Amino acid sequence: MSEQADSARAGGEQARKAAEALEYLTGFGNEHSSEAVPGALPLGRNSPQRAPLGLYAEQLSGSAFTEPRSHNRRSWLYRIRPSAAHPPFTRVDNGALRTAPFTEVPADPNRLRWNPLPDPAPGTDFLAGLWTLGGNGDATQRSGMAVHLYAANTSMTDRVFSDSDGELLIVPERGGLLLRTEMGLLSARPGEVALIPRGVRFRVELLDTDARGYVCENYGQPFELPDLGPIGANGLAAARDFRAPVAAYEDVERPTEVINKFCGNLWSATYGHSPLDVVAWYGTHVPYVYDLRRFNVLGTISYDHPDPSIFTVLTSPSDTPGLAGVDFVVFAPRWLVGEDTFRPPYFHRNVMSEYMGLIEGAYDAKAEGFVPGGGSLHNMMSAHGPDRETFDRASAAELKPQKIDDGLAFMFETRWPITATAQAAGADHLQRGYDDVWQGLQRHFRA
């Protein structure tokens, strides 16, 4: 075995041990506080004349100072060196990462579906393995979103990443991730999602030999829990099930590459130390991890299939109430009990645009061709719904209580059309025959 392989194996074992030992703070939107060294958090003020333990006080603002308190996102960090102490950033190659506005190819009204990303070249880490499928809006105007996929086979070493353009919702499909952030460590395995706020630096280490998954880059308002309306006080995703990291810092004095995504381009600077050096922090601009299997699925107990909005985990609101910049929706294990009801999702045309991915198993509206790691794009007003085989089976099924527990699918739903990148529109793993799944739907009309 090569020295590089030995090093990767040792690093993976170290990451797994770190992930297994993690403890968390709980509650989405809480004002959390944590210190890795007792006494590191100042009391009674944010920026004392001399911060405790010789640390530097620094505020990280994810919203404007004057936004309403309920929407204000900021954290105070107490770190070994201030973020301002760095050399100039210089442009580096973007690789397969793209950013809105997406203008490489025209927006496409056709239904599109992709197989999983091909395996990456040896030595590909999370950042190098990001591949943009498409998106909408304009990152410089802080509106819209992008859909990325990632495939990696090595951990990030002596480099960290931050995204000034938006927050990142990471959805692992294969292989676990250890996320070392400025606020501490998170572990995210398939079936869990991790949310990294705008501007927070982090490093991704692999818990397995390789990793693959999806990323929603949200340029707009930060994700929040959706209002429940007539549902009442409980249901869907519970705030207490979101886990935030406890403070953990690196006191590392060696060159570390810091990559910043800014207005669509990657910029690099080499620090003489690790910037993951926050000894204590408190605030609301924090990363989270959430187990999708804890989603409290609600549905019909009489008839008809509910609209998919009932499965919303997180939403990024826009200036129009109820019209999301992007919703994150999960189709988690659930019971189907509707009487005299076609139980799979109905045929549909929608003003919203939908990118759907599959984490495991099968999706109940597509009998074949939609596989874990793959994805489908149904842009606004494109007709979609169950394929022919699913329709025939569901139309003839005995309507007894049925448990759907062999799949975990999700959706990024957005107010604007998703324009594909040139690399996605011409990809070898694009399924050219996707329209065929609806061929053979027979005429059954009887006058």
Residue pairs with C-beta under 8 A, 6 or more apart in sequence:
1 9
4 123
8 154
8 155
11 155
11 157
11 205
12 155
12 205
12 206
12 207
12 208
12 209
15 155
15 178
15 205
15 206
15 207
16 178
16 207
18 178
18 185
19 176
19 178
19 185
19 187
19 207
22 185
22 186
22 187
22 245
23 246
24 186
24 243
24 244
24 245
24 246
24 289
25 32
25 34
25 243
25 244
25 245
25 246
26 240
26 241
26 242
26 243
26 244
27 239
27 240
27 242
27 244
28 225
28 237
28 239
28 240
28 242
28 288
29 224
29 225
29 239
29 284
30 239
30 244
30 284
31 282
31 283
31 284
32 244
32 282
32 283
32 284
32 286
33 41
33 280
33 281
33 282
33 283
34 183
34 184
34 245
34 246
34 247
34 280
34 281
34 282
35 41
35 78
35 247
35 279
35 280
35 281
36 184
36 246
36 247
36 248
36 249
36 279
36 280
37 53
37 279
37 280
39 52
39 53
40 52
40 53
40 55
40 78
40 247
40 279
40 280
41 52
41 78
41 280
41 281
41 282
42 48
42 51
42 52
42 57
42 78
46 57
46 59
46 76
47 57
47 76
48 57
51 57
51 78
52 78
52 280
53 78
53 279
55 78
55 79
55 80
55 279
55 280
56 78
56 79
56 80
56 81
56 82
57 76
57 77
57 78
58 76
58 77
58 78
58 79
58 82
58 83
59 74
59 75
59 76
59 77
60 74
60 75
60 76
60 77
60 182
60 199
60 200
60 283
60 285
61 73
61 74
61 285
62 73
62 74
62 167
62 197
62 198
62 199
62 222
62 285
63 71
63 72
63 73
63 74
63 222
63 285
65 72
71 221
71 222
71 224
72 284
73 197
73 222
73 283
73 284
73 285
74 283
74 284
74 285
75 183
75 281
75 282
75 283
75 284
75 285
75 286
76 281
76 282
76 283
77 182
77 183
77 278
77 280
77 281
78 278
78 279
78 280
78 281
79 182
79 249
79 277
79 278
79 279
80 249
80 251
80 273
80 277
80 279
81 273
81 275
81 277
83 275
86 258
86 269
86 271
86 275
87 269
87 270
87 271
88 269
89 258
89 260
89 262
89 267
89 268
89 269
90 267
90 268
90 269
91 265
91 266
91 267
91 268
92 259
92 266
92 267
92 268
93 266
94 264
94 265
94 266
95 128
95 130
95 266
96 130
96 131
96 132
96 423
97 130
97 131
97 132
97 148
97 261
97 266
98 104
98 132
98 135
98 146
98 264
98 421
98 423
99 132
99 135
99 139
99 146
99 165
99 261
99 263
99 264
99 265
100 135
100 136
100 137
100 138
100 139
100 144
100 145
100 146
100 219
100 264
101 137
101 138
102 134
102 135
102 136
102 146
102 419
102 420
102 421
103 419
104 421
104 422
104 425
105 419
105 420
105 421
105 422
105 425
106 419
107 379
107 417
107 418
107 419
108 379
108 419
108 420
108 425
109 379
109 381
109 382
110 382
110 435
111 376
111 377
111 378
111 382
111 383
111 384
111 434
111 435
112 376
112 377
112 420
112 430
112 431
112 434
113 369
113 370
113 374
113 375
113 376
113 377
113 430
113 431
113 434
114 133
114 374
114 375
114 376
114 424
114 427
114 429
114 430
114 431
115 371
115 373
115 374
115 429
115 430
115 431
116 151
116 173
116 212
116 371
116 372
116 373
116 374
116 429
117 131
117 149
117 150
117 151
117 212
117 373
117 429
118 151
118 428
118 429
119 151
119 153
119 210
120 128
120 129
120 151
120 152
120 153
122 153
122 154
123 153
123 154
124 151
124 152
124 153
124 154
125 152
125 154
125 155
125 156
125 157
125 204
126 150
126 152
126 156
126 161
126 177
126 204
126 211
127 156
127 159
127 161
127 204
127 259
128 152
129 150
129 151
129 152
130 148
130 149
130 150
130 215
131 148
131 149
131 150
131 151
131 423
132 146
132 147
132 148
132 421
132 423
132 424
133 147
133 148
133 149
133 355
133 375
133 377
133 418
133 420
133 421
133 424
134 146
134 147
134 377
134 418
134 419
134 420
134 421
134 424
135 144
135 145
135 146
135 147
135 217
135 418
135 419
136 144
136 145
136 353
136 414
136 416
136 417
136 418
136 419
137 143
137 144
137 145
137 219
137 220
137 325
137 416
138 144
138 219
139 146
139 165
139 166
139 219
139 263
139 264
140 263
140 264
141 219
142 166
142 219
142 220
143 219
143 220
143 325
144 219
144 220
144 325
144 414
144 416
145 166
145 216
145 217
145 218
145 219
145 220
145 316
145 325
145 326
145 412
145 414
146 166
146 216
146 217
146 219
147 214
147 215
147 216
147 217
147 355
147 375
147 412
147 418
148 214
148 215
148 216
148 217
149 212
149 213
149 214
149 215
149 375
150 211
150 212
150 213
150 214
150 215
151 210
151 211
151 212
152 175
152 204
152 206
152 210
152 211
152 212
153 206
153 209
153 210
153 211
154 206
155 203
155 204
155 205
155 206
156 203
156 204
156 205
158 254
158 255
158 256
158 257
159 203
159 256
159 257
159 258
159 259
160 180
160 201
160 202
160 203
160 256
160 257
160 258
160 259
160 274
160 275
160 276
161 201
161 202
161 203
161 204
161 258
161 259
161 260
161 261
162 199
162 200
162 201
162 202
162 258
162 259
162 260
162 261
163 196
163 198
163 199
163 217
163 260
163 261
164 198
164 199
164 260
164 261
164 262
164 263
165 198
165 217
165 219
165 261
165 262
165 263
165 264
166 198
166 217
166 218
166 219
166 220
167 195
167 196
167 197
167 198
167 217
167 218
167 222
167 223
168 195
168 196
168 215
168 216
168 217
168 218
169 193
169 194
169 195
169 215
169 216
169 217
169 218
169 223
169 314
169 328
170 177
170 179
170 188
170 193
170 194
170 195
170 196
170 213
170 214
170 215
171 193
171 213
171 214
171 215
171 216
171 357
171 359
171 410
172 188
172 189
172 190
172 191
172 192
172 193
172 194
172 211
172 212
172 213
172 359
173 190
173 212
173 213
173 214
173 357
173 358
173 359
173 360
173 372
173 373
174 190
174 208
174 210
174 211
174 212
174 213
174 372
174 373
175 190
175 206
175 207
175 208
175 209
175 210
175 211
175 212
175 213
176 187
176 188
176 189
176 190
176 206
176 207
176 208
176 211
177 187
177 188
177 189
177 194
177 204
177 205
177 206
177 207
177 211
178 185
178 186
178 187
178 204
178 205
178 206
178 207
179 185
179 186
179 187
179 188
179 194
179 196
179 202
179 203
179 204
179 205
179 287
179 289
180 202
180 203
180 205
180 248
180 250
180 276
181 196
181 200
181 201
181 202
181 245
181 276
181 287
182 200
182 201
182 202
182 275
182 276
182 278
182 281
183 200
183 244
183 245
183 247
183 278
183 281
183 286
183 287
184 244
184 245
184 246
184 247
184 248
185 245
185 248
186 194
186 243
186 245
186 287
186 288
186 289
187 207
187 289
188 194
188 289
189 207
190 213
190 359
190 360
191 291
191 292
191 293
191 359
191 360
191 408
192 289
192 290
192 291
192 292
193 289
193 290
193 292
193 313
193 328
194 287
194 288
194 289
194 290
195 223
195 287
195 288
195 289
195 290
195 314
196 202
196 287
197 222
197 285
197 286
197 287
198 222
200 285
200 287
201 258
201 275
201 276
202 276
202 287
203 276
212 373
213 373
214 357
214 375
214 410
216 326
216 328
216 412
218 316
218 325
218 326
219 325
220 316
220 318
220 325
220 326
221 316
221 317
221 318
221 325
222 316
223 314
223 315
223 316
223 328
224 314
224 315
224 316
224 317
225 236
225 237
225 239
225 314
225 315
226 236
226 312
226 314
226 315
226 327
228 234
228 235
228 236
231 298
234 296
235 296
235 298
236 295
236 296
236 298
236 310
236 311
236 312
236 313
237 290
237 294
237 295
237 296
237 313
237 314
238 294
238 296
241 290
241 291
241 294
242 288
242 289
242 290
243 288
243 289
243 290
244 286
244 287
244 288
245 286
245 287
247 278
247 279
247 280
247 281
249 276
249 277
249 278
249 279
250 274
250 276
250 277
251 274
251 277
252 273
252 274
252 277
253 272
253 273
254 272
254 273
254 274
255 270
255 271
255 272
256 270
256 271
256 272
256 273
256 274
256 275
257 268
257 269
257 270
257 271
258 268
258 269
258 270
258 271
258 275
259 266
259 267
259 268
260 266
260 267
260 268
260 269
261 267
290 313
292 313
292 330
292 332
292 359
292 408
292 410
293 332
293 333
293 408
295 311
295 313
295 330
295 332
297 311
297 332
297 333
297 334
298 306
298 310
299 306
299 310
299 334
299 335
299 336
299 338
300 306
300 337
300 338
300 341
301 337
301 338
302 338
302 339
303 338
303 339
303 340
303 341
304 338
304 341
305 338
305 341
305 342
305 343
305 344
305 345
305 346
308 329
308 331
308 345
308 411
308 413
309 327
309 329
311 329
311 330
311 331
311 332
311 411
312 327
312 328
312 329
313 328
313 329
313 330
314 327
314 328
315 324
315 326
315 327
315 328
316 324
316 325
316 326
316 327
317 324
317 325
318 324
318 325
318 415
323 415
324 352
324 413
324 414
324 415
325 414
325 415
326 412
326 413
326 414
326 415
327 411
327 412
327 413
327 414
328 410
328 411
328 412
329 410
329 411
329 412
329 413
330 408
330 409
330 410
330 411
331 363
331 364
331 407
331 408
331 409
331 410
331 411
332 408
333 403
333 404
333 405
333 408
334 403
334 404
335 401
335 402
335 403
335 404
336 343
336 401
336 402
336 403
336 404
337 401
337 402
338 399
339 399
340 399
341 399
342 394
342 395
343 364
343 394
343 397
343 399
343 402
344 364
344 365
344 386
344 390
344 391
344 394
345 364
345 365
345 385
345 386
346 385
347 383
347 384
347 385
347 386
348 383
348 384
348 385
349 381
349 382
349 383
349 384
350 378
350 380
350 381
351 380
351 381
352 380
352 413
352 414
352 415
353 377
353 378
353 379
353 380
353 413
353 414
353 415
353 416
353 417
353 418
354 377
354 378
354 384
354 411
354 412
354 413
354 414
355 375
355 376
355 377
355 411
355 412
355 413
355 414
355 418
356 363
356 370
356 375
356 376
356 377
356 378
356 409
356 410
356 411
356 412
357 373
357 374
357 375
357 409
357 410
357 411
357 412
358 370
358 371
358 372
358 373
358 374
358 375
358 407
358 408
358 409
358 410
359 372
359 408
359 409
359 410
360 372
360 407
360 408
361 372
361 406
361 407
361 408
362 370
362 406
362 407
363 370
363 407
363 409
364 390
364 404
364 407
365 385
365 386
365 387
365 390
366 386
366 387
366 390
366 437
367 387
367 389
367 390
367 393
368 387
368 389
368 437
369 387
369 431
369 434
369 437
370 376
374 429
376 434
377 418
377 420
378 384
379 417
379 418
380 416
380 417
385 391
385 438
386 394
387 437
387 438
388 437
388 438
388 439
388 440
388 441
391 441
424 430
